[in-house]
């Protein structure tokens, strides 16, 4: 009888083939077999975890965003590692004010203002004075400058990349062939109407914040159905900071995907028995402190004919 064990092979096959990789590449060069392969990178210091993930991904790979993580889960068996621990998404949610004075949320998937660990470090080590535009807010978000806010509204990122930016209405209606890196603008007042806490799945399927985090209406529905069916769950957590922050202060947070071995805690019918913290199954979190641990998934090309990653044992 098979033991309930997460093998490296299963993790790589599942993550690398469903949702984290748009295409699978095979090349025969001197008996080499090149494939896109995934690896998990954890560190108690989030910028270090991100740097290790970026190093692994290289120029031709990527670090998984929230939509990619959710898509991987929706297509993976429950015993796979993707379901049984928490992850940091290569996504971010910024609260900004447009030049016209409108408060909005700009969600970016695939790497945005904080695509490089050095920008996170600047926030960590900045002077904590309230006048400093690059420190950490009292509620744990990373401050961003007014210019960074204006730039991300236009799809201009600090690393020189320009990405497409969609309005929420356009995005909700469906966008074909979404790139790995893109952004969505959501009205702040609409975003803060979402219940912060545990909510029914029928409500979550139409929640604007959840639609953006999942990469669209259909991907969200697929993930929520899979999450619900694991333990016949009645509720799932949907967390945001928009009811307790100063929206006039430009700021950004990185969302987390909760998880633990077996999905412990997600089977409750009510929020009273559900936990909170890194090792609790609290759903999707967008209000965590920016100073903390990180666990990223990175994808890169590798020659599997000479790699131990496909062998069915743990090193």
N, C-alpha and C positions, 0 to 999 in steps of 0.2 A: 504494500500500500504506500502510495506517495505521501511524503511528509509535507506539511504546509510550510514550504520554504520558497522564498523569492530568489530565483536564480538570476545571475547576471544575464544569461542568455535570454530568458523570458522578458526581462526588463528592456533590454536593448531591442529585441524583435518587436515588442509592442510599441514602445515609444518611438522607435525609429521608423515604423511603417505606418502609423496611423495618426496623422494630424500634425506631428512635429516636422514631418518631411513632406514637401509638396510632391516630389518625384523621387524615385529610387534609381540610382545610377549604377550600371554594370559596365565594366571596362576590362578587357583582357589584354594586358600588357605584361609580357614575360610571366604569364601564369598568375598575374595579380587579379584579384577580385575587389573592386573598389565599391564601397557602399557608404551611405550616410549612416552613422552610428551615434547613439546618444550616450551621455555620461552625466552622472549627478555630482554636483560639487557643493559641499557644505563647509561653512566656516563660521565660528562665533562672531566674526567681524564681517558684516555684509559686503563692504567694498572688496575685501579679499576674496570672498566667495565669487563675486561677480568677475573679478579679474581672472581668476582661475578658469571660470567658465568661458570667458572671452578668449583666453589663450588657447583653450582646447578647440573652440569653434573656428578660430582663424578667420581668414578673409572670405572663405567660401562656405562657412557654416553660420550658425546663429544660436542665440540663447532664447529659449522658449518663452513666449508671451503667455498671458492668461488664456486667450482663446485657444492656443495650441495645447496648453496643459489640459484644459477641459475637453478638447476634442480627443486627446489621447486617452483620457479616462473613459469617455463615452464608448470607446472602441476596445477597451481592455477588460480582461476578466478581473473580478474583484480581488483575487489573490495576488495580482501583480503589484509591484512596489509603487506604481504610480497612484494607486488607491490607498496605500497604507502608510503614508507619511505626508508631511506638509511641504509646500514648495513656495519659493519666492518667484513671482512672475516678472518677466522682463517687460513690464508694462508700468505705466504711471498715470496718476490722475491729478491734474493741476487745477487749482481754483484761481481764476484770473478775471480781470475786468477789461473789457474791450475798450478801444479808443472812443467808442460811442457811449461808454459808461454802463454797459450791460455786464452783469455778473454771469459767468459761465464756467462749466467744467470742461477742460480739454483732456481727454483720455488719449494716450498714445501707446500703441502696442509695438513691440519689437525694438524698443530703445528710443528714448526721447531726450529731455534735458539731462537726465541722469544716466545716459547710456554709457558713460565712462566712470569708472570708480573714482577718478580724481575729483570729479564734481561732488560726489558724496563726501569724500574726505574734506573738501573745502567747507561743506556745511557742518561736518562734525567738529572741525577745529576752529570755526569762526568765533569771533567775539560774540558773547551772548547778549550784548546790548540790543535793545529793541530797534535801534536805528540801523543795525547791520542787516543788509538785504540777503545775506547768504548763510545765516545761522539756522538754528532750530527753534521753532515756535514753542510757546508754553504748552501746547497740546501735542508736541512731538512731530509736527510736519517739518519739511525742509523749506525754508524760505527761498523764493526765486526772485530775481530782479525784474523790474518793470519791463526792461528790454527783452529778457528771456520770455516773459509772458506774451509780449507782442509778437515775438518771433514764432513761438509755438502756435499761436493763433493762425499764422500764415504758413505753417508747415516747415519752418526753417529751424533746424536743430544746430546745437553748438558744434557738432562734428562736421558741419558743412553739408549734411544731407538735407534734401528737401523732400517732404513726404506729402501725399494727398491728405486733405482734411475734408471730412464729410460732416454735414449737419446731421443731427439726430434723426430728423424725419427722413432724410435721404437714406441714412444707414438702416433704419428700421424697415424701410421699404425693400431693402435688399440691394447689395452691391456685388456684381459678379467679378470674379477674379481679383479678390482683395490681395494686395501685396503683403509681405511679411511685416513691413513697417507702414503704419498709417495712423491717423488721428480722427477723433469724433468730438464734435462740440455739442454740449448739452446745456440747456438753460439751468442756471443754478437753482432757481425756485422749484423747477420740476424735479431736479435731482434730490433736493432735501425733503420732498414729499414722501420719498420711499421710507417705509418703516425700517428703523434701525433695530435689528434683532431677528427673531425667528418668525418666519412667515410661511403661509400655505403655498404649495407649489403652483396652484392656479393663479395666485397673485404674482408670484415671482416670474412666471413666464411672460408677464406683460410689464415687468418693472424696467424702467429706462436704464438704471445703473447696471442691472444684470444683463440686459440685452447687449450693452456696450462691452461689458467684461467678457462675455461669451463669444463675441464676434458676430452677433446677429441673432435674429429670432429663432431660426431653425436650429443652429448649433446649441442655443440655450435650451430649447425644448428637449433635444436629445440628451444633454447632460443631466437636466433635472429629472427626466424619466429614469435614467440609469441610477442616479443617486437615490431616488425614492425607492426603487425596487430592491436595493441592496438589503434593507431591513424593513421594508414596508413603512418607511418613514413618513410622518405626517407634516413635518416642518423642516425648513433649512434656514441657516443663518445668512443674513444679508446685512453687512456692516458698513457704515459710512460715517464721516465726521461732520457732516454739513449742518447739523443742528447745534453744534457747540464750538464753532470756530468764528473768527472774524473774517468774513469773505472779502473785505477790502484789503487784506494782507495777502499778496500773491504767495502761494505755497503749493507744495506738491507732496504726494505720498505714493508709495509703491504697494500694490495690493498683494495679498497672500492667499494661497489656496490651502485650506485646512485639511488635516488628515491624520490618522493614526492606524496602527495595526488592527485590522478587523472592523474599522469604522466604529469603534466603541463610543457610545454616547449619541450616535445619530439615530438610534432606534426609538428614542423617546417620543411620546405623543405631545409633550408639552415642554416648554423651555426650562421649567424648574429643575429638571434632571440633566440638562445639557451643560457641558463644561465650557471653559474658556482658557486660552493659552496655547502655546506652541503645539502641545501634544493632544489637544482636544479637537473633536470633529465639529467645528462651529460653522462650517460653510465657507463663504467667501468673505474675507476681511479687507476693508479698505481704510481702516482707521488706526492701524498699528503705528507705533513709534518708529521713526525712520532710523533710529540708532538701535541696532540689534543684530541678530543672527541672519544668515542667508543660506538658502538651499536652492540652487539653480539647476536647470537641465540644459545642457549644451549639446548641439548636434554638429558633427563634422564628418568629412570624408576620411575613410580608413581602408587600408588593404586588409580585408578579413581573411585572406589566405595565409597571412603570417601573423594574425592577431589572436590572442588568447580570449578575446572578449566573447567569441561565439561558443566557447567550450562550456559544457553544462556542469560547471562546478565553480565554487567561490574561491578566489585566491586569498 
